[in-house]
Amino acid sequence: MRKPTTEMRGRKGKRESSNFKATVQALVGMSYSHFPLILPGVHPLVAPLIMFRLKRRGYSNCRVEVSGSGLVVYADR
């Protein structure tokens, strides 16, 4: 029986890493026209900033969920 290597153990249950470029793009150039909005590669710490911007633009019932590959944004106008 083969022992699991570090690579094999590290991949099990681990999310994809966040992407700096995708995170900046979500903050600066995000279009708020269609929901749910899927933001792949965006860091979870950006969620409160996204919520703040949505509320300032008049959206209600806002929420941001962390998925395995990024963030999913929900809002109603």
Beta strands, then each sheet from edge to edge (+ up, - down):
strand 1: 37-40
strand 2: 60-66
strand 3: 70-76
sheet 1: 1+ 3- 2+
end
